Amino acid sequence: MIIRLMTENDRAEVMDMMRTFYNSPAVNTNGSEEIYAADIDACVSSSPYAEGFIFSDGAEICGYGMAAKSFSTEYGRECIWIEDLYIKPEYRRCGIGTEFFKYIKEKYQGAVLRLEAEEDNETAVRLYEKSGFNVVPYLEMWNM
């Protein structure tokens, strides 16, 4: 499995995967073409806040991930939010998610890693727990 940084050349395929991901039960919002494009723009530019990753078997793109970077005042250190993790159905249960989390842990040693999941997405929750994530029971709020 190859994990590499997302490039502009990946845009069309990542957009297709984002459409599938954001219209699935794994995500609580549907997003929009404008948001998908802005996310990819941030991942392929010099943005200090976002990073995109491509998962490949060497011939085909198997999925993608996106991470957002911040600082956690709760933990006093860098915080990496795994914003998107999408693996095409035919490549699921091949260890790609596990490899991605190992990659992120190595790349951001010492950082707090966080993510969100839909409770009924049992397969994803099992992967996250197997990768060392624990549930943080609190109310999240936002203002747009």
Secondary structure, 3 states (H helix, E strand, C coil): CEEEECCHHHHHHHHHHHHHHHCCCCCCCCCCHHHHHHHHHHHHCCCCCEEEEEEECCCCEEEEEEEEEEEECCCCEEEEEEEEEEECHHHCCCCHHHHHHHHHHHHCCCCEEEECCCCCCHHHHHHHHHCCCCCCCCCCCCCC
